[in-house]
Amino acid sequence: MAGSFYMNCWATLGSFAIYFLLIFQTARTPVEILTQSFIVVLIVFVMTFIVRFLIGYAFFTPQLEETDTKEPMESVEQHEGKTVTIEKDSLQGTQAEEVAQVVQTLMAQEK
């Protein structure tokens, strides 16, 4: 769920104030005005939960699960006949020197 309980409280406070001030100028009794204002507060309180749930559902990103399947490897051949194998998405765990060496190899192949 997006947001917190305090968002519901702020929404209800704002709805109470707006409804109360709009209805206050009418020719109704104070008890009737307060009763209707609190009914609006309850409706907005529940609706805010629903809106927060829908926003949380819309922006939900599931956690990536680690799988045992490995992606296929790409082979790049150099001019001297050496083969360099690069696994997709595996550069995160390698050393900086290894990454630099692979980049140099790929640049040498392009020339």
Buried (B, 14 or more C-beta within 10 A) or exposed (E): EBBEEEBBEEBBEEBBEEBBEEBEEEEEEEEEBBEBBBEBBEEBBEBBBEBBEEEEEEEEEEEEEEEEEEEEEEEEEEEEEEEBEBEEEEEEEEEEEEEEEBEEBEEEEEE
